[in-house]
Amino acid sequence: MYGLALRLSRDAALAEEATQEAYLRILRNLPRLERPERVDSWVLRITSNVVRDLYRRRDPAQPLTYEPPAIPAEDDDWERARRRAIDLALDELDFDERELFLLHTVEGVRLKDLARARKRSLAAITSKVHRIRAKVRAGARAQLRKAKVLS
């Protein structure tokens, strides 16, 4: 939950607060959980909603406490460089795009569940996620080229 909150908000203090608030909401609403087999996506959705609420209320002048690490040009660990490039590419997304990308691609929430939660059609969500993934791929490639890891 904290990892999702940090990747969404890009702010360590906000992520800590969101994680605590999400735990409280989950405990309060546990009796209302209708489908225990989907508890994972339910918990992630609550976490995401809490981050969204706190993110909107934060002071925009407050500096972010999260800075994704740059890719060192001499980095010979391809997987580590790729993860850093993706993290840097995520910084270029707005909150909603980052949320969809992380929930589906990283956390594994099904597109059908995302569509239902956002009150959108499955086709609309699928298309949006496809465009976001293309944007992240392009941004990551640009970061790797900039670090001279990719030619």
Order of alpha helices (4+ residues) and beta strands (2+ residues): alpha-alpha-alpha-alpha-alpha-alpha-alpha
